[in-house]
Amino acid sequence: NVNPSTDKILHLRLSDDDVGADEVIGAVDVDISNIYKDFYEERWVSLPAKNNKTDGEIRLVFEYFP
């Protein structure tokens, strides 16, 4: 369940899915406060790397049905 009055940040932790132990690819916090008024949002989010570069991007699509 989502509570628009308190749930403003989505915490994502991404890992690979191959043979063996899952390796963490990256983690990012995403501000989702706009979806409560727009009901839809699509964006690309950069995965931060340790060397101030990027480890790539992921495409996120949000739909909110109150």
N, C-alpha and C positions, 0 to 999 in steps of 0.2 A: 504494500500500500504506500501511496505517496501522499504526503501532507504539504500542500503548497505554502503554508505559513512557516514551516521549519525546514523543509527539504530543498535546499538551494544549490548544493554541491554534490556532484556524482563522483565518487572515487573509483577509478578504473585501474586495475592491475592486469597486465596482459602477459600471457606466457605462451610458449610454443607448444605444439601438439605433435611431437614425434616420438620415436621409440626411446625408452629410457625415462629419466626424470624430466619433469617439465622445467624449463628454464625461463625465468622472468625476462621478458623482452623490455618492458618499461612500465611506468606507472604515471598517471596524470590525474589531476583534479579538474573537473569540468563544471563551470557555472551553468546551471540549468534553469535559473529563475525566469528567463524569457519564455519558456515553453508554457508556463501557466497562463500567460495572456495571449500568446500567438498560437498555441496548440500544436505547432509544427516548427521544427528547426532542422536544418541540415548544415553540417560544417565539417571541415577538416581540422584535426587536432594534431599538433606536432608532439612526438614522444621525446622528451628531453634526454640528452646524453650527459655523461659525466664531464665531457670536455667542452661544454658550452655550445655544442653543435646539436644536431637532431639525429635521432635514430630512425627517422622515418615519420610517416603520418598515417593516421587512421581516419576513415570517414565515419561520422556518426550521424544517424538520423533519429530524431525524437518525434514522437506523436503523443499527445496528451489528451485523454478522454475523461473529462471530469464526471 
